């Protein structure tokens, strides 16, 4: 009975690894204040902005601000902007493409 429980936990862990996904926000790097960035339109991260706008991954939003994330792009899994734009496709057994 204990083996079944451990096996179930292992199966759920493997399933979670295969379906990992992250969320990203396009932010204004010049807006950083009190540990927060201002969230801007996804298109701003596509422009040649000299590094002003960039993707911020896994943060927590509050209104039009985001914090507690990272600028390091996740290596695996799907990444979507909060607006639903796919920045990177991923998942178990598939290649990741670059984005953002």
C-alpha positions in Angstrom: 0.0 0.0 0.0 2.9 2.4 0.7 4.4 1.5 -2.7 1.2 2.4 -4.5 1.2 5.8 -2.8 4.9 6.4 -3.7 4.3 5.3 -7.2 1.3 7.7 -7.6 3.4 10.5 -6.3 6.2 9.7 -8.7 3.7 9.6 -11.6 2.3 13.0 -10.7 5.8 14.4 -10.4 6.8 13.1 -13.9 3.5 14.5 -15.4 4.2 17.9 -13.9 7.7 17.9 -15.4 6.3 17.2 -18.8 3.7 20.0 -18.6 5.7 22.8 -17.1 4.8 26.2 -18.2 5.8 29.8 -17.2 4.3 33.2 -17.6 6.2 36.3 -18.7 5.5 40.0 -18.6 7.1 42.6 -20.9 8.4 45.3 -18.5 10.0 48.7 -18.7 13.5 48.4 -17.2 13.6 52.1 -16.5 10.5 51.8 -14.2 12.2 49.7 -11.5 11.2 51.0 -8.1 10.7 49.2 -4.7 11.3 45.8 -6.2 8.7 46.2 -9.0 8.6 46.8 -12.7 5.9 48.5 -14.7 4.2 46.0 -17.1 4.0 47.3 -20.7 2.6 46.0 -24.0 4.1 42.8 -25.3 5.0 44.6 -28.6 7.5 46.8 -26.7 9.7 43.7 -26.1 9.8 43.2 -29.9 11.2 46.6 -30.6 14.8 47.6 -30.7 14.7 49.5 -27.5 18.3 49.3 -26.4 17.5 47.1 -23.5 14.8 49.3 -22.0 12.0 46.7 -22.4 12.6 43.0 -21.6 10.8 39.8 -20.6 10.4 39.2 -16.9 9.5 35.6 -16.0 7.4 34.1 -13.3 6.5 37.3 -11.5 3.5 38.2 -9.4 1.4 41.0 -10.7 -0.4 43.7 -8.8 -2.3 46.1 -11.1 0.2 47.1 -13.8 3.3 46.2 -11.8 5.1 42.9 -11.4 7.6 41.6 -8.8 9.2 38.5 -7.4 10.2 37.1 -10.8 13.5 36.8 -12.8 15.1 38.0 -16.0 16.5 34.5 -16.6 14.5 32.8 -19.3 13.4 29.2 -18.3 15.3 26.7 -20.4 12.4 24.2 -20.7 8.7 24.2 -20.9 6.2 26.5 -22.5 6.4 30.3 -21.9 3.4 32.5 -22.5 2.9 36.2 -21.9 0.0 37.1 -19.7 -1.8 38.2 -22.8 -1.6 34.6 -24.1 1.2 35.0 -26.7 3.4 31.9 -26.9 7.0 33.0 -26.5 8.5 29.5 -26.3 7.0 26.1 -26.9 8.1 23.2 -24.8 7.1 20.0 -23.0 8.3 16.5 -22.7 9.9 15.2 -25.8 9.8 18.4 -27.8 12.3 21.0 -28.8 12.2 24.5 -27.3 12.3 27.5 -29.7 13.7 30.8 -28.8 11.4 33.7 -28.3 11.3 37.2 -26.9 
